[in-house]
Amino acid sequence: MTVVVVSLAAGSAHTQTQATKPDYPVQPVPFTRVHVNDVFWAPRIETNRTASIPAAFEQCELTGRVDNFVRAAKALRGEHFENKANPPYPFDDTDLYKVATSRASSRPCRDTSTPNVARRQLRGLSCS
C-alpha cells in the first residue's frame, strides 16, 4: 500500500514540474503561411494543383457526382428536377467532397484550371 501512495505522489510531482516548464518550442502557424519550396514535394504538389485535381473534378462532373448536389439543392428548395434515381454508388458524394477538400488546400488563389461547372459549385473557395 505504501508503494502505491509513493508512486502516486511521484506522478503528481512530475505533472507539476511539466506544468511549470515553458511551452513546446515549436508553435503552430496558419496554413496560409506554409510554403513548400523543395525539389521533391513542390513539383508534386504543383502537378496535383494543375493537373490531378482538375481531372478529378472533371470526372466528378462526367459521372454525375456534381449533379447529385444540384439535385439535392433543388429538392431542398422544393424545385422540380428530372432525374430522381438514386446514385449508383453510396460513396458518390464523398468523392466530390474529397476533391473539393484537396482543391481548397492547394493554393486556391493561384488555381485557374478548375472546370467551369465545379467552379460555379465551389464559389466559396475563392481567395480572400
N, C-alpha and C positions, 0 to 999 in steps of 0.2 A: 504494500500500500504506500509506503514512503517513496518508493521509486516512482510511482505514478505521479504523485504530487510534485516531486522534484522535476520530472520531465515536463509537466505542465507549466511549472514556474519558469523553467528554462525556455520553453517555447514562447511564453508571453514576453519574456525579456528580449528575446530575439526579434519579436514583432515590433516592440517599442523602438529598438535600435534601427530597424528598417524604416520606420515612420519618420525618424529624425534625419535620415540621410537626404541629401539633395535629390532632385528629380533625376530620372534616367537621362543620360547625356544626349540622346537622340530625341528630337522633338518632331511631331507631325507637321507637315506643311500641306497647304491646299493642293488639290490635284492639278490645278492650272499652273502651278509653279514647278511641276515635274517635267523635265525635258530629257529625252534620251538622245544622246548625240554620238553614240559609239558606232563602230563599224559592223557590229554583229546584229544588234536588235533594231537600230534605227531604220536600216533598209527594209527589214521585215515588217515593221510597223507601218512604214510608208506604203508598202505593197498591199497590206491589208486595207489601209485607208483609201487607196486609189483604185484598187482592182477587186480584192476579195469581198469587201463589204458591199460595194455597188452591185457586184454579181449576185451576191446573196439576196439583196433587195429585189433585184430583177427576177430571181427565181421565186421569191415570195409573191411577186405580182403575177408572174406567169402561171403559177399553180393555184391562184385564188386565195392565198392566205391574207392578203390585204383586203380583198373583197369581204372576208369574214367580218372584219372590223367595220366596214361600210354598212353591211347588213345589220350588224348589232346596233350601230348608231341610228339607223333608220327605224329599227324596231323599237328602240328606246324613245324615239321622238313620235312614235305612232304613225310613221310614214309607210307607204306601200313599197314593197320590194318583191321582185320576181322570184329569185332563187331561194326557196325555203328549205332546200335539202340540207341535211346535216353535213358538215365537212367529213371527208373520208377518214381522216385520222384525228384522234383526240388531241394530239400534240401540235396541230397546225398553228394555233395561236402562239404557242411558246416559241416557235421558230422565228416569227416576226419580232417577238419581244427580245430574243437573243440578238438578232441582227440590229435592232434599234439600240440596244444597250451597247453593243460594240461600236456603233456609229457615234453614240453620244460620248464615248470615252476615247475617240480617236481624232481629237482636234477638230471639232465640228466647224470652227471658224474658217478653216482653210479648205474644207471639203466642198467642191462644187460638182462632184461626179455622181451624186445620189440620183437615181431615176426620178422622173417628174412626179409620178403618182405617189411614190413613197415620200418624196419631199413634201408634197402637199399634206400627206397624212401626218408628217412629223415636223410641222412648222415650229413647234415648241423647242426644237433642238438648234435654234439659231444662236449666233454669237451675241452675247450681251455683256 
